[in-house]
Amino acid sequence: MPQLNPSPWFAILVFSWLVFLTVLPPKVMAHTYPNDPSPQASKKLETGSWNWPWH
């Protein structure tokens, strides 16, 4: 039963993870969003109290 021999499958697993961990993170980290939020004026909006008719 050759599928129970872990040596070739373990090597394939390790090498594939090494490729994924060396190729994918730089590509993901280089991704930029087209609509980055820009900091707006830090002016606090004035909110008035509400006059609720409690009847």
N, C-alpha and C positions, 0 to 999 in steps of 0.2 A: 504494500500500500504506500506508494510514493508520496501521497498528499500529506502523510503524517510526518514526513521528514521536514523539520522546521528550518533547516539551514538555507535553502534557496528562498523560501517565502519570507523569512525574517530579514534577509538581506534586501529583498525587494521592498519590503515595508520600510526599513530604515532609510534606504536611498531615496525612496519616494518622499518620505517626510523631510529629509534633508533638502531635496529640491524644492518642495513646497515652502519650507521655512526660509530658504534663501532667495527665492524668486518672488513670492507673493507679497511679503510685508513691504518691500520698497514700492511696489506698484500700488498697494493700498494706501500707504502713507503719502504718496505723491498725488493722490486724488484731491482735487479742490472742488468745492461746491460753487456753482455759478452765482448763487444768491447769498453770499455771506452777509450776515447782519452787520451793518455799520453802526458804531456808537452814535446815538443822536444826542442832542443837547440834554443835559441832565436837569432840565427845568421841571420842577414838580408841578403837576396839574392841581389846581385848586378845586376842591369839591365842596359844595355847600351842603348843609344839612337838609334832609328832606322834611317837608311839612306834611306828615301823614294825617289824614282825617280819620281818627280812631273811633268813628261812630257808624 
